[in-house]
Amino acid sequence: MSTSVTGAPGYKQKDYLYRLIISQLFYDGHQQLAVSLSNLVGAHPACPPSDKLSRVVVLGSEADLDRRITMEPVAPGSGIDLEFETESVLMSPEAALYETCYVTAHKSACRCAAFSPDGRLIATGSEDSSIKILDVERMLAKSATPAEQIAQETAQQSMENHPVIRTLYDHMEEVTCLDFHPTAQVLASGSKDRFIKLYDYAKPSVKRAFKTFQEAEDLRCIAFHPSGDFLLVGTEHPTVRLYDVNTGCCFVGPNPSHQHKAAITSLRYSPDAKLYVTSSKDGDIKIWDGVSNRCINSFVKAHDGSEVCSVVFARNGKYVLSSGKDSLVKLWELSTSRCLIAYTGAGATGKMTHRVQAIFNHTEDYVFFPDEKMVSLCCWNSRNAERQRLLALGHNAPVRCIVHSPTGPAFITCSEDFRARFWYKKAID
């Protein structure tokens, strides 16, 4: 073997490296330098001109950037599938292995967040009516930079490296929900001021929305259709709305009896857009046809009558993960209309005061759910509900929102303590 245990290059690798350097020098026209180095290292046979080293450096730089961000797209079709899996090897980290890499503060309680589809941006919304957009790569770079180096940055450098890349002010009340457009550089927000707003965050100077829709009730949740042409909207009213993003036209389902009986708490499309799921303060979960807007299934009193706080589809569209104010998390199988798994052990003191989400991690190996009283993160193996170690979330007040990156080992928590914490599982060197 020519490579040592520590990974240092052996003599064969060093010889090859020197030959690449000599060939590159010849290729770039530095014959004298090339000949001198060739004589110094005793290169034999003679090295021909070649730009291979340049190409290796380009590929290496791209690989290094990917490694630092480690937000590689998750393979389509992967995720939880209990029909075929018996013993699945967990390839992703449990919650306890994540650590805080960056903290940003609003002027009041932080209530909502969203990741961009590529996992490179995060938006946070606050009771102070502001929205921040943060760059994930910059947050990771900031956490890896020594404090002494940060202190020596000029004002210009500090601005260029600052993780908060946009701050948006266009609501008059608390921002309650956010969602990124699936393909365009557009962010949607909803607020207690009863407005839905669309922002073009590609513009560095953006502060205000380029499009606004007015609602009749306070906004509670929004979700883009996978095409980006429609926006699903939940408000304090029991009726689910669907907006055409381009025309602003609002649609509702054809059958009033299909609607919930209380305020909507969560809604989400399936990845293929054939279905969407909604939950409500009435305690029910409803599955809807994504084309006709007709309710095709209901899980009545899904959490034994408690308010359902969140619902989300698994990546394959076969399951829905829900959380309730009974402090339980449940996995529902759509083909059989039954609860397959209940994830228990969160909220030892019983019912929750605030609404908070249960989420999958990016590979769907784990389920995450904040414990309100302990301000810690519960984590389970998604397939067998085995409890993992708790993660202390470091907030000084209850967590009101948690969102995981769709592409890598990162999540964000938003709290009543005014702060949003960015969590990340760093690669082991």
C-alpha positions in Angstrom: 0.0 0.0 0.0 1.4 3.4 -0.9 -0.9 5.5 1.4 -0.4 5.6 5.1 -3.1 4.9 7.8 -3.4 8.6 8.4 -4.3 9.3 4.8 -1.0 11.0 4.0 0.2 10.4 0.4 2.8 7.7 -0.1 5.8 8.0 -2.4 3.8 6.8 -5.5 1.2 9.5 -5.0 3.9 12.2 -4.4 5.7 11.1 -7.6 2.5 11.3 -9.5 1.7 14.7 -8.0 5.1 16.1 -9.0 4.6 14.7 -12.6 1.3 16.5 -12.8 2.9 19.8 -11.6 5.7 19.5 -14.2 3.3 18.7 -17.0 1.1 21.6 -16.0 4.2 24.0 -16.0 5.1 22.8 -19.5 1.5 23.2 -20.6 1.4 26.8 -19.3 4.7 27.7 -21.0 7.0 27.7 -17.9 9.6 25.5 -19.4 12.5 26.7 -17.2 10.6 26.0 -14.0 9.4 22.6 -15.4 12.9 21.5 -16.3 14.3 22.6 -12.9 11.6 20.7 -10.9 12.0 17.7 -13.2 15.7 17.6 -12.5 15.2 18.1 -8.8 12.7 15.2 -8.3 14.3 13.0 -11.0 11.2 12.7 -13.1 11.5 9.7 -15.5 10.3 9.2 -18.1 10.0 12.8 -19.2 6.7 14.6 -18.5 4.6 15.7 -21.5 2.7 19.0 -21.5 -0.8 18.5 -19.9 -3.5 20.5 -18.2 -4.7 17.5 -16.2 -3.7 19.2 -12.9 -6.0 22.2 -13.7 -8.9 19.8 -14.3 -8.2 17.9 -11.1 -8.2 21.2 -9.1 -11.5 22.3 -10.6 -13.1 18.9 -9.8 -11.6 19.0 -6.3 -12.8 22.5 -5.6 -16.4 21.5 -6.6 -16.2 18.4 -4.4 -14.8 20.4 -1.5 -17.7 22.9 -1.8 -20.2 20.1 -1.8 -18.5 18.5 1.3 -18.5 21.8 3.2 -22.2 22.4 2.5 -23.0 18.7 2.5 -26.4 19.5 1.1 -26.4 16.9 -1.6 -29.8 16.1 -3.1 -31.5 13.1 -1.6 -32.1 10.3 -4.1 -35.6 10.4 -5.5 -37.8 7.6 -4.2 -35.7 7.1 -1.1 -37.3 7.5 2.4 -39.6 5.5 4.6 -41.4 2.6 2.9 -42.7 0.0 5.4 -44.1 -2.3 2.6 -40.6 -3.4 1.6 -38.3 -2.6 4.4 -37.5 -5.0 7.2 -34.1 -4.2 8.5 -33.0 -0.8 7.2 -29.6 0.6 7.8 -29.7 4.1 9.1 -27.3 6.3 7.1 -28.2 9.7 8.6 -27.4 11.2 12.1 -29.8 11.2 15.0 -30.9 14.5 16.5 -28.5 14.4 19.4 -25.5 14.6 17.0 -26.6 18.0 15.6 -25.1 21.3 17.0 -26.0 24.9 16.8 -24.0 26.7 14.1 -25.7 30.0 14.0 -28.3 32.0 16.0 -30.3 35.0 14.6 -32.6 37.1 16.7 -35.8 39.0 15.8 -37.3 41.8 18.0 -40.1 39.6 19.1 -41.1 35.9 19.2 -39.9 33.9 16.2 -42.9 31.9 15.0 -42.3 30.3 11.6 -39.6 29.2 9.1 -39.0 27.5 5.8 -36.2 25.9 3.8 -35.8 26.6 0.1 -36.2 23.4 -2.0 -32.4 23.1 -2.6 -31.7 23.5 1.1 -29.4 26.6 0.6 -31.7 29.3 2.1 -33.9 29.6 5.2 -36.6 32.1 5.9 -37.7 33.0 9.4 -40.8 35.0 10.4 -41.6 36.8 13.6 -44.3 38.4 15.7 -42.4 41.7 15.0 -43.8 41.4 11.4 -40.3 41.0 9.8 -38.9 38.2 7.7 -35.3 37.2 7.4 -33.7 35.2 4.6 -30.4 33.4 5.6 -27.8 31.8 3.5 -26.9 28.3 4.8 -23.4 28.3 3.3 -22.6 31.6 5.0 -23.9 30.3 8.4 -21.6 27.2 8.1 -18.7 29.4 7.1 -19.3 31.8 10.0 -19.4 28.9 12.5 -16.1 27.6 11.1 -14.3 31.0 11.3 -12.3 31.8 14.4 -13.7 34.7 16.5 -10.3 36.6 16.1 -10.6 36.5 12.4 -14.2 37.7 12.4 -13.2 40.6 14.7 -10.6 41.7 12.1 -13.1 41.8 9.2 -13.7 45.2 7.7 -17.3 46.6 7.5 -17.4 45.6 3.8 -16.2 42.1 4.5 -18.7 41.7 7.4 -21.5 42.7 5.2 -20.5 40.4 2.3 -20.1 37.4 4.7 -23.2 38.1 6.8 -25.6 35.1 6.8 -28.7 37.3 6.7 -29.0 38.2 3.0 -32.5 39.8 3.0 -34.7 41.4 5.6 -38.3 42.0 4.4 -40.8 44.4 6.0 -44.2 44.4 4.4 -46.6 43.0 7.0 -48.3 44.9 9.8 -48.8 42.0 12.1 -47.2 38.7 13.1 -45.8 36.6 10.2 -47.4 33.2 10.8 -46.3 31.1 7.8 -43.7 31.0 5.0 -43.0 28.9 1.9 -40.5 29.0 -0.9 -41.6 28.7 -4.5 -40.4 25.3 -5.9 -38.5 26.7 -8.9 -38.5 30.5 -8.9 -36.7 32.8 -6.5 -40.0 33.8 -4.8 -41.0 33.6 -1.1 -44.6 33.5 0.0 -45.7 34.8 3.5 -48.9 34.9 5.5 -49.7 37.0 8.4 -52.3 37.9 11.1 -52.8 41.1 9.1 -54.8 38.9 6.7 -52.5 39.4 3.7 -50.5 36.8 1.6 -47.4 38.4 0.1 -45.0 37.2 -2.6 -41.4 38.5 -2.6 -38.8 38.4 -5.4 -35.8 37.8 -3.2 -33.4 37.6 -6.3 -33.3 41.4 -6.0 -30.7 42.4 -3.4 -32.7 45.6 -2.4 -36.1 43.9 -2.0 -38.0 44.9 1.0 -41.6 44.8 -0.2 -43.8 42.2 -1.9 -44.4 42.4 -5.7 -47.8 40.7 -5.3 -50.4 40.7 -2.5 -53.6 38.7 -1.9 -56.1 39.8 0.8 -57.8 37.2 3.0 -60.9 37.5 5.1 -59.3 35.8 8.2 -55.9 35.6 9.8 -53.4 33.4 7.9 -52.3 30.2 9.6 -50.5 28.1 6.9 -49.6 28.1 3.2 -48.1 25.6 0.8 -47.0 26.0 -2.8 -48.3 23.4 -5.4 -45.2 21.5 -6.7 -45.7 23.3 -10.0 -45.5 26.7 -8.3 -48.7 27.9 -10.1 -51.0 27.5 -7.1 -50.9 28.3 -3.3 -52.8 26.3 -0.8 -54.0 28.5 2.1 -55.3 27.8 5.6 -56.8 30.5 7.8 -58.8 30.8 11.0 -61.8 29.9 8.8 -62.5 26.1 8.4 -62.6 26.3 4.5 -59.4 25.5 2.7 -58.5 28.0 -0.1 -56.5 27.6 -3.3 -55.0 30.6 -5.0 -53.9 30.9 -8.6 -50.5 32.6 -8.1 -50.6 34.3 -11.5 -54.2 35.6 -11.6 -54.9 35.9 -7.9 -58.2 33.9 -8.3 -59.3 32.0 -5.2 -61.0 28.6 -5.3 -62.6 26.4 -2.7 -63.8 22.8 -2.8 -67.2 22.1 -4.5 -68.7 20.4 -1.5 -69.1 22.6 1.7 -69.7 19.4 3.8 -66.2 18.3 3.0 -64.6 21.2 4.9 -63.2 21.2 8.4 -65.3 22.5 11.4 -62.6 24.7 12.9 -59.5 26.7 11.9 -56.9 25.0 9.7 -53.6 24.3 11.4 -51.5 22.7 8.7 -51.6 21.7 5.0 -49.2 20.1 2.6 -49.1 18.7 -1.0 -47.9 15.2 -1.8 -44.7 15.3 -3.9 -46.6 14.3 -7.0 -49.4 16.9 -6.3 -52.1 14.2 -6.7 -53.1 14.7 -3.1 -53.0 17.3 -0.4 -53.5 16.8 3.4 -55.0 19.2 5.9 -55.4 19.3 9.7 -57.5 21.4 11.9 -58.3 22.5 15.5 -61.4 20.2 15.1 -59.1 17.2 15.6 -59.5 15.8 12.1 -57.1 15.1 9.3 -58.4 15.2 5.7 -57.0 13.9 2.5 -58.0 15.8 -0.7 -57.8 15.1 -4.4 -55.2 17.5 -5.8 -57.2 18.1 -9.0 -60.8 18.2 -8.0 -60.3 19.6 -4.5 -62.7 17.0 -3.2 -62.1 15.4 0.2 -61.5 11.6 -0.4 -60.7 10.5 3.2 -60.9 11.7 6.7 -59.2 10.6 9.9 -61.7 11.7 12.5 -60.4 12.6 15.9 -56.9 11.5 14.7 -55.4 12.4 18.0 -58.3 11.3 20.2 -60.0 14.6 19.8 -57.0 16.9 20.5 -56.1 19.6 18.1 -53.9 18.3 15.3 -50.9 20.6 15.0 -49.1 19.4 11.8 -49.3 17.0 8.9 -46.8 16.2 6.2 -46.5 13.5 3.5 -43.7 11.0 3.3 -41.6 11.4 0.2 -43.3 8.4 -1.5 -46.8 9.8 -0.8 -47.9 6.6 1.0 -47.9 8.0 4.5 -48.8 11.1 6.5 -46.9 12.1 9.6 -49.0 14.0 12.1 -48.6 15.7 15.6 -51.2 16.7 18.1 -51.6 18.7 21.2 -51.8 15.3 23.0 -48.0 15.2 22.6 -48.2 12.2 20.3 -46.8 11.8 16.8 -48.4 9.3 14.5 -47.7 7.8 11.1 -50.8 7.1 9.0 -50.9 4.7 6.0 -53.2 6.0 3.3 -53.9 2.7 1.6 -55.4 1.2 4.8 -56.6 4.5 6.5 -55.0 3.5 9.7 -52.3 4.6 12.2 -49.4 2.4 11.7 -47.0 3.8 14.3 -47.4 6.0 17.3 -44.2 7.8 18.5 -44.6 8.2 22.3 -42.6 9.6 25.2 -42.7 13.3 24.3 -44.5 15.7 26.7 -44.4 13.7 30.0 -46.6 16.4 31.5 -49.4 15.7 29.1 -51.1 18.1 26.7 -49.2 20.9 25.0 -50.0 24.6 25.2 -48.6 25.6 21.8 -48.9 24.2 18.4 -45.6 22.7 17.0 -44.7 20.4 14.1 -43.4 16.8 13.9 -41.0 16.4 11.0 -38.9 13.8 9.1 -35.2 14.3 8.7 -34.0 14.6 5.1 -33.7 10.8 4.7 -36.9 10.0 6.6 -34.8 7.7 8.9 -35.9 9.7 11.9 -38.8 11.6 13.3 -38.2 14.9 15.2 -40.6 16.5 17.7 -39.9 19.3 20.2 -40.8 18.6 23.9 -42.5 21.8 24.9 -41.8 21.7 28.7 -38.3 20.4 28.5 -37.3 22.6 25.5 -35.6 19.6 24.0 -35.9 17.6 20.8 -37.3 14.1 20.9 -36.1 11.8 18.2 -37.3 8.3 17.1 -36.3 5.8 14.5 -39.1 6.4 12.0 -39.5 2.7 11.1 -39.7 1.1 14.6 -40.4 4.1 16.9 -37.3 3.4 19.0 -36.5 6.4 21.1 -33.1 8.0 20.5 -31.2 10.5 22.7 -32.7 13.9 23.5 -31.2 17.0 22.2 -31.3 20.1 24.4 -32.4 22.9 22.1 -30.8 25.8 24.1 -33.8 28.1 23.8 -35.1 30.0 26.9 -38.7 29.6 25.9 -40.9 27.1 24.1 -40.1 26.2 20.5 -42.9 27.2 18.1 -41.5 25.9 14.8 -39.1 23.3 13.6 -38.2 22.7 9.9 -35.6 20.3 8.5 -33.6 20.8 5.4 -34.9 18.7 2.5 -31.4 17.9 1.3 -29.0 17.6 4.2 -28.4 17.2 7.9 -29.7 20.6 9.0 -32.7 22.1 10.7 -33.9 25.4 12.2 -35.8 26.0 15.4 -37.9 29.1 16.2 -38.7 30.1 19.7 -40.6 32.5 21.9 -37.2 33.7 23.1 -37.0 35.8 19.9 -34.3 33.5 18.4 -34.0 31.1 15.5 -31.2 28.5 15.9 -29.6 26.8 12.9 -28.6 23.2 13.7 -26.2 21.1 11.6 -24.4 17.8 11.8 -20.8 18.5 10.9 -18.9 15.9 8.9 -16.2 14.1 10.8 -12.8 15.0 9.5 
